[in-house]
Amino acid sequence: MRKSDVTCPHCQAGYRRIELTSKGGVAGEFRCLVCDHIIELMDGSTDVAFRLTVRPGKTSYAY
């Protein structure tokens, strides 16, 4: 198991990323829960989970 912290480059929201290398996951993408920016593209070779840990201040984001 690998743990790391990830920050959205668009809105600065913080996430805890947990990757289980012993278990296959699902291919796809993870988008920021605050601004919908793509955080990571996953190939499904490992199981990856994200948890929002730092919510940025109230700001209006242009998409």
All heavy atoms as TSV, in Angstrom:
chain	resi	resn	atom	element	x	y	z
A	1	MET	N	N	0.854	-1.173	0.000
A	1	MET	CA	C	0.000	0.000	0.000
A	1	MET	C	C	0.899	1.236	0.000
A	1	MET	O	O	1.854	1.318	0.749
A	1	MET	CB	C	-0.919	0.000	1.224
A	1	MET	CG	C	-1.771	1.234	1.288
A	1	MET	SD	S	-3.117	1.244	2.491
A	1	MET	CE	C	-2.347	0.801	3.983
A	2	ARG	N	N	0.557	2.181	-0.846
A	2	ARG	CA	C	1.273	3.454	-0.914
A	2	ARG	C	C	0.310	4.586	-0.583
A	2	ARG	O	O	-0.800	4.638	-1.106
A	2	ARG	CB	C	1.823	3.690	-2.312
A	2	ARG	CG	C	2.845	2.701	-2.759
A	2	ARG	CD	C	3.323	3.061	-4.152
A	2	ARG	NE	N	4.142	1.983	-4.677
A	2	ARG	CZ	C	4.277	1.708	-5.952
A	2	ARG	NH1	N	3.645	2.437	-6.851
A	2	ARG	NH2	N	5.035	0.726	-6.346
A	3	LYS	N	N	0.754	5.497	0.272
A	3	LYS	CA	C	-0.044	6.681	0.621
A	3	LYS	C	C	0.712	7.921	0.174
A	3	LYS	O	O	1.933	7.994	0.319
A	3	LYS	CB	C	-0.262	6.768	2.124
A	3	LYS	CG	C	-1.107	5.674	2.700
A	3	LYS	CD	C	-1.267	5.874	4.195
A	3	LYS	CE	C	-2.001	4.721	4.828
A	3	LYS	NZ	N	-2.138	4.885	6.275
A	4	SER	N	N	-0.013	8.886	-0.357
A	4	SER	CA	C	0.600	10.152	-0.739
A	4	SER	C	C	-0.466	11.239	-0.697
A	4	SER	O	O	-1.662	10.971	-0.625
A	4	SER	CB	C	1.224	10.053	-2.131
A	4	SER	OG	O	0.254	9.718	-3.097
A	5	ASP	N	N	-0.015	12.482	-0.740
A	5	ASP	CA	C	-0.920	13.627	-0.792
A	5	ASP	C	C	-0.854	14.230	-2.182
A	5	ASP	O	O	0.217	14.330	-2.779
A	5	ASP	CB	C	-0.529	14.669	0.258
A	5	ASP	CG	C	-0.752	14.154	1.672
A	5	ASP	OD1	O	-1.798	13.523	1.908
A	5	ASP	OD2	O	0.112	14.379	2.535
A	6	VAL	N	N	-2.015	14.610	-2.700
A	6	VAL	CA	C	-2.135	15.172	-4.041
A	6	VAL	C	C	-2.885	16.488	-3.931
A	6	VAL	O	O	-3.846	16.597	-3.168
A	6	VAL	CB	C	-2.909	14.200	-4.974
A	6	VAL	CG1	C	-3.079	14.771	-6.349
A	6	VAL	CG2	C	-2.224	12.850	-5.026
A	7	THR	N	N	-2.458	17.482	-4.712
A	7	THR	CA	C	-3.125	18.778	-4.729
A	7	THR	C	C	-3.629	19.065	-6.135
A	7	THR	O	O	-2.891	18.878	-7.114
A	7	THR	CB	C	-2.143	19.899	-4.310
A	7	THR	OG1	O	-1.643	19.588	-3.007
A	7	THR	CG2	C	-2.832	21.249	-4.270
A	8	CYS	N	N	-4.855	19.515	-6.244
A	8	CYS	CA	C	-5.407	19.901	-7.535
A	8	CYS	C	C	-4.652	21.143	-8.026
A	8	CYS	O	O	-4.590	22.151	-7.317
A	8	CYS	CB	C	-6.898	20.214	-7.409
A	8	CYS	SG	S	-7.622	20.826	-8.953
A	9	PRO	N	N	-4.102	21.100	-9.234
A	9	PRO	CA	C	-3.360	22.259	-9.742
A	9	PRO	C	C	-4.256	23.447	-10.085
A	9	PRO	O	O	-3.780	24.562	-10.202
A	9	PRO	CB	C	-2.661	21.717	-10.993
A	9	PRO	CG	C	-3.499	20.572	-11.432
A	9	PRO	CD	C	-4.082	19.983	-10.175
A	10	HIS	N	N	-5.550	23.210	-10.202
A	10	HIS	CA	C	-6.470	24.280	-10.589
A	10	HIS	C	C	-7.023	25.053	-9.397
A	10	HIS	O	O	-7.044	26.273	-9.392
A	10	HIS	CB	C	-7.607	23.694	-11.431
A	10	HIS	CG	C	-8.499	24.724	-12.028
A	10	HIS	ND1	N	-9.761	24.959	-11.553
A	10	HIS	CD2	C	-8.312	25.586	-13.039
A	10	HIS	CE1	C	-10.305	25.930	-12.259
A	10	HIS	NE2	N	-9.447	26.326	-13.168
A	11	CYS	N	N	-7.472	24.346	-8.351
A	11	CYS	CA	C	-8.134	25.021	-7.224
A	11	CYS	C	C	-7.421	24.836	-5.890
A	11	CYS	O	O	-7.856	25.371	-4.877
A	11	CYS	CB	C	-9.580	24.555	-7.107
A	11	CYS	SG	S	-9.759	22.885	-6.457
A	12	GLN	N	N	-6.364	24.027	-5.867
A	12	GLN	CA	C	-5.561	23.766	-4.673
A	12	GLN	C	C	-6.265	22.901	-3.623
A	12	GLN	O	O	-5.864	22.887	-2.457
A	12	GLN	CB	C	-5.066	25.072	-4.028
A	12	GLN	CG	C	-4.300	25.964	-4.978
A	12	GLN	CD	C	-3.147	25.254	-5.666
A	12	GLN	OE1	O	-2.363	24.593	-5.012
A	12	GLN	NE2	N	-3.059	25.362	-6.979
A	13	ALA	N	N	-7.302	22.172	-3.997
A	13	ALA	CA	C	-7.920	21.215	-3.073
A	13	ALA	C	C	-6.906	20.108	-2.782
A	13	ALA	O	O	-6.148	19.707	-3.665
A	13	ALA	CB	C	-9.185	20.616	-3.680
A	14	GLY	N	N	-6.888	19.616	-1.552
A	14	GLY	CA	C	-5.941	18.580	-1.165
A	14	GLY	C	C	-6.615	17.233	-1.011
A	14	GLY	O	O	-7.735	17.141	-0.499
A	15	TYR	N	N	-5.934	16.190	-1.444
A	15	TYR	CA	C	-6.458	14.828	-1.381
A	15	TYR	C	C	-5.420	13.890	-0.790
A	15	TYR	O	O	-4.225	14.067	-0.988
A	15	TYR	CB	C	-6.802	14.305	-2.790
A	15	TYR	CG	C	-7.944	15.040	-3.430
A	15	TYR	CD1	C	-7.725	16.186	-4.187
A	15	TYR	CD2	C	-9.251	14.604	-3.269
A	15	TYR	CE1	C	-8.772	16.877	-4.764
A	15	TYR	CE2	C	-10.307	15.285	-3.849
A	15	TYR	CZ	C	-10.061	16.417	-4.592
A	15	TYR	OH	O	-11.103	17.098	-5.157
A	16	ARG	N	N	-5.883	12.863	-0.087
A	16	ARG	CA	C	-5.038	11.750	0.323
A	16	ARG	C	C	-5.252	10.682	-0.736
A	16	ARG	O	O	-6.393	10.310	-1.044
A	16	ARG	CB	C	-5.439	11.235	1.702
A	16	ARG	CG	C	-4.774	9.938	2.130
A	16	ARG	CD	C	-3.262	9.944	2.124
A	16	ARG	NE	N	-2.689	10.921	3.008
A	16	ARG	CZ	C	-1.930	10.645	4.044
A	16	ARG	NH1	N	-1.649	9.403	4.330
A	16	ARG	NH2	N	-1.443	11.613	4.776
A	17	ARG	N	N	-4.172	10.189	-1.315
A	17	ARG	CA	C	-4.224	9.156	-2.352
A	17	ARG	C	C	-3.694	7.859	-1.768
A	17	ARG	O	O	-2.612	7.822	-1.206
A	17	ARG	CB	C	-3.369	9.573	-3.541
A	17	ARG	CG	C	-3.374	8.590	-4.681
A	17	ARG	CD	C	-2.389	9.053	-5.762
A	17	ARG	NE	N	-2.417	8.207	-6.920
A	17	ARG	CZ	C	-1.738	7.072	-7.045
A	17	ARG	NH1	N	-0.963	6.648	-6.052
A	17	ARG	NH2	N	-1.826	6.355	-8.146
A	18	ILE	N	N	-4.472	6.789	-1.890
A	18	ILE	CA	C	-4.058	5.476	-1.416
A	18	ILE	C	C	-4.087	4.519	-2.603
A	18	ILE	O	O	-5.079	4.444	-3.328
A	18	ILE	CB	C	-4.975	4.963	-0.294
A	18	ILE	CG1	C	-4.893	5.911	0.901
A	18	ILE	CG2	C	-4.595	3.543	0.107
A	18	ILE	CD1	C	-5.844	5.590	2.011
A	19	GLU	N	N	-2.975	3.817	-2.792
A	19	GLU	CA	C	-2.852	2.884	-3.905
A	19	GLU	C	C	-2.536	1.496	-3.369
A	19	GLU	O	O	-1.585	1.317	-2.614
A	19	GLU	CB	C	-1.733	3.337	-4.836
A	19	GLU	CG	C	-1.524	2.441	-6.027
A	19	GLU	CD	C	-0.442	2.952	-6.958
A	19	GLU	OE1	O	0.223	3.957	-6.619
A	19	GLU	OE2	O	-0.260	2.352	-8.014
A	20	LEU	N	N	-3.359	0.533	-3.747
A	20	LEU	CA	C	-3.131	-0.862	-3.374
A	20	LEU	C	C	-2.489	-1.559	-4.562
A	20	LEU	O	O	-3.149	-1.838	-5.568
A	20	LEU	CB	C	-4.444	-1.560	-3.009
A	20	LEU	CG	C	-5.173	-1.008	-1.786
A	20	LEU	CD1	C	-6.506	-1.718	-1.614
A	20	LEU	CD2	C	-4.314	-1.161	-0.554
A	21	THR	N	N	-1.195	-1.807	-4.466
A	21	THR	CA	C	-0.470	-2.421	-5.577
A	21	THR	C	C	-0.758	-3.914	-5.698
A	21	THR	O	O	-0.513	-4.506	-6.740
A	21	THR	CB	C	1.044	-2.199	-5.412
A	21	THR	OG1	O	1.444	-2.692	-4.145
A	21	THR	CG2	C	1.391	-0.730	-5.505
A	22	SER	N	N	-1.291	-4.515	-4.653
A	22	SER	CA	C	-1.583	-5.949	-4.669
A	22	SER	C	C	-2.949	-6.270	-5.270
A	22	SER	O	O	-3.303	-7.436	-5.406
A	22	SER	CB	C	-1.523	-6.507	-3.244
A	22	SER	OG	O	-2.489	-5.862	-2.437
A	23	LYS	N	N	-3.705	-5.248	-5.629
A	23	LYS	CA	C	-5.060	-5.457	-6.127
A	23	LYS	C	C	-5.277	-4.637	-7.399
A	23	LYS	O	O	-4.919	-3.471	-7.455
A	23	LYS	CB	C	-6.059	-5.021	-5.052
A	23	LYS	CG	C	-7.494	-5.233	-5.404
A	23	LYS	CD	C	-8.391	-4.819	-4.262
A	23	LYS	CE	C	-9.841	-4.925	-4.665
A	23	LYS	NZ	N	-10.742	-4.415	-3.655
A	24	GLY	N	N	-5.864	-5.265	-8.398
A	24	GLY	CA	C	-6.197	-4.555	-9.625
A	24	GLY	C	C	-7.376	-3.630	-9.397
A	24	GLY	O	O	-8.220	-3.872	-8.534
A	25	GLY	N	N	-7.417	-2.560	-10.150
A	25	GLY	CA	C	-8.487	-1.580	-10.003
A	25	GLY	C	C	-9.278	-1.426	-11.283
A	25	GLY	O	O	-9.326	-2.331	-12.112
A	26	VAL	N	N	-9.846	-0.257	-11.454
A	26	VAL	CA	C	-10.668	0.062	-12.611
A	26	VAL	C	C	-9.991	1.188	-13.387
A	26	VAL	O	O	-9.561	2.184	-12.804
A	26	VAL	CB	C	-12.080	0.507	-12.159
A	26	VAL	CG1	C	-12.929	0.900	-13.351
A	26	VAL	CG2	C	-12.752	-0.589	-11.358
A	27	ALA	N	N	-9.894	1.020	-14.704
A	27	ALA	CA	C	-9.334	2.078	-15.540
A	27	ALA	C	C	-10.324	3.231	-15.602
A	27	ALA	O	O	-11.543	3.027	-15.600
A	27	ALA	CB	C	-9.054	1.544	-16.939
A	28	GLY	N	N	-9.805	4.444	-15.607
A	28	GLY	CA	C	-10.676	5.613	-15.685
A	28	GLY	C	C	-9.939	6.856	-15.251
A	28	GLY	O	O	-8.713	6.934	-15.354
A	29	GLU	N	N	-10.674	7.814	-14.752
A	29	GLU	CA	C	-10.076	9.075	-14.321
A	29	GLU	C	C	-10.664	9.504	-12.991
A	29	GLU	O	O	-11.785	9.115	-12.654
A	29	GLU	CB	C	-10.288	10.162	-15.370
A	29	GLU	CG	C	-11.748	10.511	-15.596
A	29	GLU	CD	C	-11.966	11.466	-16.757
A	29	GLU	OE1	O	-11.128	11.507	-17.671
A	29	GLU	OE2	O	-12.988	12.159	-16.746
A	30	PHE	N	N	-9.893	10.289	-12.260
A	30	PHE	CA	C	-10.401	10.903	-11.042
A	30	PHE	C	C	-10.407	12.403	-11.261
A	30	PHE	O	O	-9.400	12.987	-11.649
A	30	PHE	CB	C	-9.539	10.557	-9.819
A	30	PHE	CG	C	-10.021	11.260	-8.571
A	30	PHE	CD1	C	-11.166	10.836	-7.930
A	30	PHE	CD2	C	-9.356	12.369	-8.090
A	30	PHE	CE1	C	-11.637	11.504	-6.808
A	30	PHE	CE2	C	-9.812	13.034	-6.965
A	30	PHE	CZ	C	-10.954	12.606	-6.324
A	31	ARG	N	N	-11.563	13.031	-11.017
A	31	ARG	CA	C	-11.716	14.476	-11.174
A	31	ARG	C	C	-11.869	15.127	-9.808
A	31	ARG	O	O	-12.446	14.551	-8.898
A	31	ARG	CB	C	-12.937	14.805	-12.029
A	31	ARG	CG	C	-12.759	14.392	-13.473
A	31	ARG	CD	C	-13.975	14.803	-14.303
A	31	ARG	NE	N	-13.711	14.649	-15.719
A	31	ARG	CZ	C	-13.244	15.615	-16.497
A	31	ARG	NH1	N	-13.007	16.802	-16.015
A	31	ARG	NH2	N	-13.021	15.385	-17.765
A	32	CYS	N	N	-11.359	16.339	-9.700
A	32	CYS	CA	C	-11.467	17.105	-8.464
A	32	CYS	C	C	-12.935	17.272	-8.096
A	32	CYS	O	O	-13.766	17.625	-8.940
A	32	CYS	CB	C	-10.799	18.467	-8.648
A	32	CYS	SG	S	-10.894	19.522	-7.184
A	33	LEU	N	N	-13.255	17.036	-6.853
A	33	LEU	CA	C	-14.633	17.159	-6.379
A	33	LEU	C	C	-15.065	18.615	-6.256
A	33	LEU	O	O	-16.257	18.905	-6.185
A	33	LEU	CB	C	-14.778	16.462	-5.020
A	33	LEU	CG	C	-14.452	14.971	-5.022
A	33	LEU	CD1	C	-14.467	14.430	-3.602
A	33	LEU	CD2	C	-15.411	14.218	-5.905
A	34	VAL	N	N	-14.112	19.538	-6.241
A	34	VAL	CA	C	-14.420	20.958	-6.084
A	34	VAL	C	C	-14.590	21.649	-7.435
A	34	VAL	O	O	-15.576	22.334	-7.669
A	34	VAL	CB	C	-13.321	21.657	-5.251
A	34	VAL	CG1	C	-13.585	23.148	-5.141
A	34	VAL	CG2	C	-13.208	21.019	-3.876
A	35	CYS	N	N	-13.623	21.443	-8.362
A	35	CYS	CA	C	-13.643	22.188	-9.632
A	35	CYS	C	C	-13.756	21.307	-10.873
A	35	CYS	O	O	-13.776	21.814	-11.982
A	35	CYS	CB	C	-12.401	23.075	-9.731
A	35	CYS	SG	S	-10.865	22.157	-10.018
A	36	ASP	N	N	-13.795	19.988	-10.718
A	36	ASP	CA	C	-13.966	19.027	-11.811
A	36	ASP	C	C	-12.742	18.893	-12.720
A	36	ASP	O	O	-12.823	18.332	-13.799
A	36	ASP	CB	C	-15.216	19.367	-12.635
A	36	ASP	CG	C	-15.769	18.163	-13.362
A	36	ASP	OD1	O	-15.768	17.066	-12.782
A	36	ASP	OD2	O	-16.185	18.311	-14.530
A	37	HIS	N	N	-11.585	19.396	-12.307
A	37	HIS	CA	C	-10.345	19.266	-13.067
A	37	HIS	C	C	-9.851	17.817	-12.965
A	37	HIS	O	O	-9.963	17.193	-11.908
A	37	HIS	CB	C	-9.292	20.229	-12.486
A	37	HIS	CG	C	-8.022	20.275	-13.254
A	37	HIS	ND1	N	-7.890	21.007	-14.404
A	37	HIS	CD2	C	-6.822	19.679	-13.037
A	37	HIS	CE1	C	-6.664	20.874	-14.864
A	37	HIS	NE2	N	-5.992	20.071	-14.051
A	38	ILE	N	N	-9.295	17.254	-14.039
A	38	ILE	CA	C	-8.774	15.889	-13.991
A	38	ILE	C	C	-7.514	15.861	-13.128
A	38	ILE	O	O	-6.562	16.593	-13.380
A	38	ILE	CB	C	-8.458	15.347	-15.399
A	38	ILE	CG1	C	-9.739	15.197	-16.207
A	38	ILE	CG2	C	-7.742	13.998	-15.302
A	38	ILE	CD1	C	-9.526	14.733	-17.631
A	39	ILE	N	N	-7.532	15.022	-12.105
A	39	ILE	CA	C	-6.403	14.874	-11.194
A	39	ILE	C	C	-5.494	13.735	-11.655
A	39	ILE	O	O	-4.279	13.859	-11.637
A	39	ILE	CB	C	-6.879	14.585	-9.750
A	39	ILE	CG1	C	-7.785	15.709	-9.241
A	39	ILE	CG2	C	-5.707	14.352	-8.813
A	39	ILE	CD1	C	-7.089	17.019	-9.021
A	40	GLU	N	N	-6.087	12.614	-12.054
A	40	GLU	CA	C	-5.274	11.466	-12.458
A	40	GLU	C	C	-6.038	10.570	-13.423
A	40	GLU	O	O	-7.236	10.355	-13.264
A	40	GLU	CB	C	-4.875	10.653	-11.219
A	40	GLU	CG	C	-3.990	9.477	-11.519
A	40	GLU	CD	C	-3.499	8.755	-10.282
A	40	GLU	OE1	O	-3.550	9.328	-9.179
A	40	GLU	OE2	O	-3.060	7.614	-10.425
A	41	LEU	N	N	-5.315	10.049	-14.416
A	41	LEU	CA	C	-5.835	9.009	-15.292
A	41	LEU	C	C	-5.272	7.687	-14.794
A	41	LEU	O	O	-4.070	7.560	-14.568
A	41	LEU	CB	C	-5.397	9.249	-16.734
A	41	LEU	CG	C	-5.929	10.527	-17.379
A	41	LEU	CD1	C	-5.296	10.723	-18.754
A	41	LEU	CD2	C	-7.435	10.478	-17.493
A	42	MET	N	N	-6.141	6.703	-14.611
A	42	MET	CA	C	-5.722	5.420	-14.049
A	42	MET	C	C	-5.869	4.319	-15.096
A	42	MET	O	O	-6.885	4.283	-15.807
A	42	MET	CB	C	-6.555	5.106	-12.807
A	42	MET	CG	C	-6.316	6.129	-11.705
A	42	MET	SD	S	-7.556	6.133	-10.406
A	42	MET	CE	C	-8.953	6.840	-11.249
A	43	ASP	N	N	-4.870	3.444	-15.169
A	43	ASP	CA	C	-4.897	2.366	-16.166
A	43	ASP	C	C	-5.526	1.075	-15.646
A	43	ASP	O	O	-5.704	0.129	-16.395
A	43	ASP	CB	C	-3.493	2.094	-16.695
A	43	ASP	CG	C	-2.530	1.570	-15.640
A	43	ASP	OD1	O	-2.950	1.326	-14.494
A	43	ASP	OD2	O	-1.339	1.418	-15.981
A	44	GLY	N	N	-5.833	1.006	-14.358
A	44	GLY	CA	C	-6.489	-0.160	-13.782
A	44	GLY	C	C	-5.534	-1.229	-13.286
A	44	GLY	O	O	-5.973	-2.265	-12.794
A	45	SER	N	N	-4.231	-1.006	-13.386
A	45	SER	CA	C	-3.276	-2.018	-12.934
A	45	SER	C	C	-3.207	-2.109	-11.410
A	45	SER	O	O	-2.813	-3.130	-10.864
A	45	SER	CB	C	-1.883	-1.739	-13.501
A	45	SER	OG	O	-1.406	-0.485	-13.053
A	46	THR	N	N	-3.596	-1.033	-10.711
A	46	THR	CA	C	-3.658	-1.015	-9.249
A	46	THR	C	C	-4.976	-0.378	-8.825
A	46	THR	O	O	-5.626	0.317	-9.600
A	46	THR	CB	C	-2.494	-0.212	-8.632
A	46	THR	OG1	O	-2.554	1.134	-9.105
A	46	THR	CG2	C	-1.147	-0.820	-8.986
A	47	ASP	N	N	-5.360	-0.609	-7.579
A	47	ASP	CA	C	-6.581	-0.017	-7.039
A	47	ASP	C	C	-6.212	1.302	-6.360
A	47	ASP	O	O	-5.363	1.334	-5.475
A	47	ASP	CB	C	-7.219	-0.975	-6.032
A	47	ASP	CG	C	-8.647	-0.598	-5.688
A	47	ASP	OD1	O	-9.228	0.252	-6.383
A	47	ASP	OD2	O	-9.178	-1.159	-4.713
A	48	VAL	N	N	-6.810	2.407	-6.806
A	48	VAL	CA	C	-6.473	3.733	-6.295
A	48	VAL	C	C	-7.734	4.387	-5.717
A	48	VAL	O	O	-8.808	4.324	-6.317
A	48	VAL	CB	C	-5.900	4.626	-7.421
A	48	VAL	CG1	C	-5.545	6.004	-6.892
A	48	VAL	CG2	C	-4.674	3.982	-8.045
A	49	ALA	N	N	-7.579	5.008	-4.546
A	49	ALA	CA	C	-8.689	5.716	-3.904
A	49	ALA	C	C	-8.218	7.107	-3.502
A	49	ALA	O	O	-7.052	7.297	-3.136
A	49	ALA	CB	C	-9.166	4.955	-2.679
A	50	PHE	N	N	-9.124	8.071	-3.563
A	50	PHE	CA	C	-8.830	9.451	-3.181
A	50	PHE	C	C	-9.817	9.891	-2.106
A	50	PHE	O	O	-10.993	9.524	-2.142
A	50	PHE	CB	C	-8.982	10.394	-4.379
A	50	PHE	CG	C	-7.929	10.220	-5.419
A	50	PHE	CD1	C	-8.075	9.290	-6.431
A	50	PHE	CD2	C	-6.786	11.000	-5.397
A	50	PHE	CE1	C	-7.112	9.132	-7.401
A	50	PHE	CE2	C	-5.809	10.855	-6.367
A	50	PHE	CZ	C	-5.973	9.920	-7.365
A	51	ARG	N	N	-9.327	10.721	-1.182
A	51	ARG	CA	C	-10.185	11.291	-0.140
A	51	ARG	C	C	-9.872	12.778	-0.024
A	51	ARG	O	O	-8.715	13.161	0.162
A	51	ARG	CB	C	-9.921	10.601	1.191
A	51	ARG	CG	C	-10.781	11.142	2.304
A	51	ARG	CD	C	-10.511	10.403	3.575
A	51	ARG	NE	N	-11.355	10.948	4.626
A	51	ARG	CZ	C	-11.250	10.617	5.878
A	51	ARG	NH1	N	-10.348	9.727	6.249
A	51	ARG	NH2	N	-12.027	11.149	6.780
A	52	LEU	N	N	-10.901	13.600	-0.126
A	52	LEU	CA	C	-10.729	15.049	0.005
A	52	LEU	C	C	-10.350	15.379	1.440
A	52	LEU	O	O	-11.055	15.019	2.375
A	52	LEU	CB	C	-12.017	15.777	-0.380
A	52	LEU	CG	C	-11.999	17.298	-0.312
A	52	LEU	CD1	C	-11.013	17.884	-1.304
A	52	LEU	CD2	C	-13.396	17.852	-0.586
A	53	THR	N	N	-9.206	16.035	1.632
A	53	THR	CA	C	-8.736	16.370	2.973
A	53	THR	C	C	-8.649	17.867	3.220
A	53	THR	O	O	-8.753	18.305	4.357
A	53	THR	CB	C	-7.351	15.748	3.250
A	53	THR	OG1	O	-6.443	16.180	2.238
A	53	THR	CG2	C	-7.426	14.232	3.251
A	54	VAL	N	N	-8.452	18.666	2.151
A	54	VAL	CA	C	-8.353	20.117	2.295
A	54	VAL	C	C	-9.236	20.762	1.235
A	54	VAL	O	O	-8.984	20.643	0.048
A	54	VAL	CB	C	-6.896	20.615	2.122
A	54	VAL	CG1	C	-6.842	22.123	2.229
A	54	VAL	CG2	C	-5.987	19.968	3.138
A	55	ARG	N	N	-10.270	21.425	1.705
A	55	ARG	CA	C	-11.170	22.125	0.788
A	55	ARG	C	C	-10.697	23.568	0.687
A	55	ARG	O	O	-10.522	24.233	1.712
A	55	ARG	CB	C	-12.590	22.059	1.331
A	55	ARG	CG	C	-13.642	22.536	0.372
A	55	ARG	CD	C	-15.016	22.201	0.961
A	55	ARG	NE	N	-16.108	22.375	0.061
A	55	ARG	CZ	C	-16.403	21.597	-0.969
A	55	ARG	NH1	N	-15.660	20.576	-1.239
A	55	ARG	NH2	N	-17.452	21.828	-1.725
A	56	PRO	N	N	-10.484	24.073	-0.538
A	56	PRO	CA	C	-10.031	25.452	-0.679
A	56	PRO	C	C	-11.113	26.444	-0.276
A	56	PRO	O	O	-12.294	26.084	-0.174
A	56	PRO	CB	C	-9.694	25.567	-2.159
A	56	PRO	CG	C	-10.529	24.520	-2.815
A	56	PRO	CD	C	-10.677	23.409	-1.813
A	57	GLY	N	N	-10.722	27.688	-0.071
A	57	GLY	CA	C	-11.677	28.737	0.283
A	57	GLY	C	C	-12.689	28.956	-0.818
A	57	GLY	O	O	-12.515	28.500	-1.954
A	58	LYS	N	N	-13.767	29.617	-0.506
A	58	LYS	CA	C	-14.817	29.862	-1.481
A	58	LYS	C	C	-14.312	30.808	-2.567
A	58	LYS	O	O	-13.990	31.954	-2.303
A	58	LYS	CB	C	-16.049	30.459	-0.817
A	58	LYS	CG	C	-16.733	29.495	0.101
A	58	LYS	CD	C	-17.975	30.099	0.694
A	58	LYS	CE	C	-18.661	29.113	1.616
A	58	LYS	NZ	N	-19.873	29.638	2.193
A	59	THR	N	N	-14.222	30.284	-3.777
A	59	THR	CA	C	-13.767	31.041	-4.931
A	59	THR	C	C	-14.567	30.572	-6.129
A	59	THR	O	O	-14.948	29.415	-6.208
A	59	THR	CB	C	-12.258	30.799	-5.195
A	59	THR	OG1	O	-11.540	31.044	-3.997
A	59	THR	CG2	C	-11.733	31.692	-6.288
A	60	SER	N	N	-14.763	31.451	-7.058
A	60	SER	CA	C	-15.468	31.080	-8.282
A	60	SER	C	C	-14.445	30.594	-9.295
A	60	SER	O	O	-13.456	31.261	-9.563
A	60	SER	CB	C	-16.211	32.302	-8.813
A	60	SER	OG	O	-16.961	31.948	-9.929
A	61	TYR	N	N	-14.657	29.406	-9.850
A	61	TYR	CA	C	-13.722	28.825	-10.803
A	61	TYR	C	C	-14.310	28.853	-12.203
A	61	TYR	O	O	-15.430	28.428	-12.417
A	61	TYR	CB	C	-13.383	27.376	-10.425
A	61	TYR	CG	C	-12.760	27.273	-9.068
A	61	TYR	CD1	C	-13.483	26.829	-7.982
A	61	TYR	CD2	C	-11.445	27.668	-8.866
A	61	TYR	CE1	C	-12.908	26.736	-6.736
A	61	TYR	CE2	C	-10.869	27.604	-7.613
A	61	TYR	CZ	C	-11.603	27.131	-6.557
A	61	TYR	OH	O	-11.035	27.069	-5.330
A	62	ALA	N	N	-13.532	29.336	-13.141
A	62	ALA	CA	C	-13.955	29.339	-14.548
A	62	ALA	C	C	-13.562	28.008	-15.159
A	62	ALA	O	O	-12.438	27.563	-15.028
A	62	ALA	CB	C	-13.296	30.482	-15.290
A	63	TYR	N	N	-14.489	27.359	-15.842
A	63	TYR	CA	C	-14.191	26.073	-16.474
A	63	TYR	C	C	-13.828	26.354	-17.880
A	63	TYR	O	O	-13.840	25.964	-18.814
A	63	TYR	CB	C	-15.369	25.120	-16.354
A	63	TYR	CG	C	-15.699	24.826	-14.914
A	63	TYR	CD1	C	-16.801	25.377	-14.282
A	63	TYR	CD2	C	-14.868	24.012	-14.163
A	63	TYR	CE1	C	-17.094	25.112	-12.971
A	63	TYR	CE2	C	-15.152	23.731	-12.847
A	63	TYR	CZ	C	-16.266	24.276	-12.271
A	63	TYR	OH	O	-16.543	24.007	-10.953
